[in-house]
Amino acid sequence: MNYVRRALVVIASSGATPEDASLVTSENPQGLAHFGTDTPEEIADGVVAAWVAKGMPDPEWGDWRFNTAENRATLDEFSGRDFYGSPTKG
């Protein structure tokens, strides 16, 4: 579990933020997850705690994913729609 936490700290330190399909709502269309003040350590601890609470299952497609704002914008531009299915604004 420590290995997973350390890997998540590195991912979050690189600017990626966690997304969870179960958090998608009209107010949160990307399913962004927030933990504390969203430091890399808090993000890693929160994701690990959520994973442990679920019994540490192997991830399914669409469970936790990490993405950057820049990547989301690129996906939106490339597809002409936002990555999560609603029409691109403007």
C-alpha positions in Angstrom: 0.0 0.0 0.0 2.9 2.3 0.7 4.1 1.9 -2.9 0.7 2.9 -4.2 0.6 6.0 -2.0 4.1 7.1 -3.1 3.1 6.6 -6.7 0.0 8.7 -6.2 2.1 11.5 -4.5 4.3 11.7 -7.6 1.3 11.7 -10.0 -0.4 14.5 -8.0 2.9 16.4 -7.6 3.0 16.5 -11.4 -0.2 18.4 -11.5 -2.7 15.6 -12.1 -5.9 15.7 -10.2 -8.1 12.7 -9.3 -11.4 12.0 -11.0 -13.9 9.4 -10.0 -16.8 8.3 -12.2 -19.0 7.9 -9.1 -18.6 11.7 -8.3 -20.0 12.9 -11.7 -23.0 15.2 -11.3 -24.3 18.2 -13.2 -22.3 20.4 -10.8 -19.2 18.2 -11.1 -19.3 16.9 -14.7 -15.6 15.8 -14.6 -16.0 13.9 -11.3 -13.2 15.8 -9.7 -12.3 14.5 -6.2 -11.0 16.8 -3.5 -9.1 15.9 -0.3 -8.3 18.5 2.3 -6.4 21.3 0.7 -5.5 19.1 -2.2 -1.8 18.8 -1.5 -0.2 15.8 -3.2 0.1 14.0 0.1 -3.6 14.6 1.0 -4.7 13.5 -2.5 -2.7 10.3 -2.1 -4.0 9.6 1.4 -7.6 10.3 0.3 -7.4 8.0 -2.8 -5.7 5.3 -0.8 -8.3 5.6 2.0 -11.2 5.4 -0.5 -9.6 2.3 -2.1 -9.0 0.6 1.3 -12.6 1.4 2.3 -13.8 -0.5 -0.9 -11.7 -3.5 0.1 -8.8 -2.7 -2.2 -10.3 -4.2 -5.4 -8.6 -4.2 -8.7 -9.6 -1.0 -10.5 -12.4 -1.1 -13.1 -12.4 1.2 -16.1 -13.7 4.6 -15.1 -13.0 4.2 -11.4 -10.2 6.5 -10.3 -8.3 8.3 -13.0 -5.9 11.2 -12.9 -5.9 14.0 -15.4 -4.5 17.5 -15.9 -6.4 20.6 -16.8 -4.2 20.9 -19.9 -5.1 17.3 -21.0 -8.8 18.0 -20.4 -8.6 21.0 -22.7 -6.8 19.1 -25.4 -9.4 16.3 -25.3 -12.1 18.9 -25.5 -10.5 20.7 -28.5 -9.7 17.4 -30.3 -13.2 16.0 -30.0 -15.2 19.3 -30.5 -17.0 18.3 -27.3 -16.0 18.1 -23.8 -14.5 14.7 -22.8 -17.4 14.0 -20.5 -20.2 14.3 -23.1 -21.6 17.8 -23.0 -21.2 20.2 -25.9 -18.2 22.5 -25.8 -19.0 26.0 -24.8 -18.4 29.0 -27.1 
